Amino acid sequence: MGSQLLLDLPIKIFADGADRDGIAALYAKPYIKGLTTNPTLMCKVGIADYEKFARELLDIVKEKPISFEVFSDEFPEMRRQALMIGKWQENVYVKIPITNTRGDSALPLISELSAEGVKLNLTAILTHEQVEGVAQAVKREVPCVVSVFAGRVADTGVDPMPLMKASLQILRDLPNAELLWASVREVLNIFQAAQCGCHIVTVPHDILDKVATLGGMGLAELSLDTVRMFHRDAVAAGFKL
């Protein structure tokens, strides 16, 4: 039921994670249209050899797009890494953060790489101005993904929907640019991303599991399921009064 729900949405679902077995399982699902990972996710699961891990994934992920991120904080080294990563396989997109850790803009590097035909995933974007900068930096004919971290915007108490809708307008004249709703926190965000017209939404593995379990379930049925959970856990804990 949840799988059909995702297939029916007018948006591409990308799985976001660094669990190799999970990635392999999700890659086989027809509702997963692409995959992403990042250094933080890789660190959390104990990945030590970046290229070895990436090559193992690329043995599995042959056709659907997959994004790998540069990890240097210096632009010349970012460029070297990006050119290397971009050559690993035809379906690879290279993630470039919108700034380095000092806040220096990556737009000059983004412009250079796009001009050289590197497929880019521009990441850690949270402002209108950053989206405008990317739109001016990339080349119309070169594919790119513009990852706006709507979930992080929402974490600050700000509604991300106006930013996402404005970003679509900024990118409207770039036929090969796709807007991606990043940092999904709950299942509802997937539907919000589809509603506002985003091209892609990246979804963590645990939230994809939740959609598979709960997607399309009636609320009365879910209420009963919740009551049963409370009772089951109280019994398991051996509570007495």
Secondary structure by P-SEA (a helix, b strand, c coil): caaaaaaaccbbbbbbcccaaaaaaaaaccccccccccaaaaaaaccccaaaaaaaaaacccccbbbbbbccccaaaaaaaaaaaaaccccbbbbbcccccccccaaaaaaaaaaacccccccccccaaaaaaaaacccccbbbbbbbaaaaaaaacccaaaaaaaaaaaacccccbbbbbcccccaaaaaaaaaacccbbbbcaaaaaaaaccccccaaaaaaaaaaaaaaaaaaacccc
